[in-house]
């Protein structure tokens, strides 16, 4: 039975073309700065986002942590959403390793942070408070693309109040494809941006932190301290470079498959389906079905469909999923709810 893995867009396997690119990648020692494939990747992603420089790192979690620690010192504070990856899903790294205090605030329904809430969270210059240094936004957030006007207004507010801005752009290219704009149009509002290559773009490993040349120079030291200095990392960078060159425009296919799944699930008794904007479909069991989540996940697994339900049922489409797989998942869900 072919497995339909909808747990995340991180589960993709490298394509044959990507594997060939990785096999043929020219290599050096990136700690010495002479791996040509890493340097090519860093140059390309910086140019795509309209920034001066970039730093290749093993993971998005490390990229965000390096970004926060480069912007903030001990006793400083970053303002962030309650459900943002940099706050909720990265093991408290900024606080534990960076001694940087998070100031989480609630999200609006569209995933944004209300401008009034951001303003209210910025601390006065007083010895009683941590120093507000940084605003962290995420795009996409829960699969939602932040509106361009909102991004401009939120970052302008932060800069006006003396804060730097960082974007967790793990799925930045999904947001750009959804909004129909170049990724650089989103990135230009931020002082630093983290981009993940191993989510929708389909590379096996790696993220990049981008920003000014001076910022990336300081970030390089934190990457070393956090264990992110790799040697012949061009093997991995070549996969990410291939993804940037071949897998960005195809993200629209993932978005279409997510919409197909949501449409197939709409109207099923006991399900509330959130219409997806990009490649993530959230589903809630409602009414008398609220306690059936674990049973549904087990049933799906028995039918060769994998999904997650950490806080809501989540289905993520990606380059290793096709229309037949999405239809199979929908049929398995209908089957379970009809018999539960």
Secondary structure as GFF3:
##gff-version 3
##sequence-region A 1 340
A	DSSP	beta_strand	4	5	.	.	.	ID=ss1
A	DSSP	alpha_helix	16	23	.	.	.	ID=ss2
A	DSSP	three_ten_helix	30	32	.	.	.	ID=ss3
A	DSSP	alpha_helix	36	48	.	.	.	ID=ss4
A	DSSP	beta_strand	53	57	.	.	.	ID=ss5
A	DSSP	alpha_helix	60	71	.	.	.	ID=ss6
A	DSSP	beta_strand	76	81	.	.	.	ID=ss7
A	DSSP	alpha_helix	85	88	.	.	.	ID=ss8
A	DSSP	alpha_helix	93	98	.	.	.	ID=ss9
A	DSSP	beta_strand	101	105	.	.	.	ID=ss10
A	DSSP	alpha_helix	115	121	.	.	.	ID=ss11
A	DSSP	beta_strand	131	138	.	.	.	ID=ss12
A	DSSP	alpha_helix	148	160	.	.	.	ID=ss13
A	DSSP	beta_strand	164	169	.	.	.	ID=ss14
A	DSSP	alpha_helix	172	179	.	.	.	ID=ss15
A	DSSP	alpha_helix	183	187	.	.	.	ID=ss16
A	DSSP	beta_strand	192	196	.	.	.	ID=ss17
A	DSSP	beta_strand	207	211	.	.	.	ID=ss18
A	DSSP	alpha_helix	213	225	.	.	.	ID=ss19
A	DSSP	alpha_helix	234	246	.	.	.	ID=ss20
A	DSSP	alpha_helix	251	265	.	.	.	ID=ss21
A	DSSP	beta_strand	271	273	.	.	.	ID=ss22
A	DSSP	beta_strand	280	285	.	.	.	ID=ss23
A	DSSP	three_ten_helix	287	292	.	.	.	ID=ss24
A	DSSP	alpha_helix	293	302	.	.	.	ID=ss25
A	DSSP	beta_strand	305	306	.	.	.	ID=ss26
A	DSSP	beta_strand	313	316	.	.	.	ID=ss27
A	DSSP	alpha_helix	323	339	.	.	.	ID=ss28
###
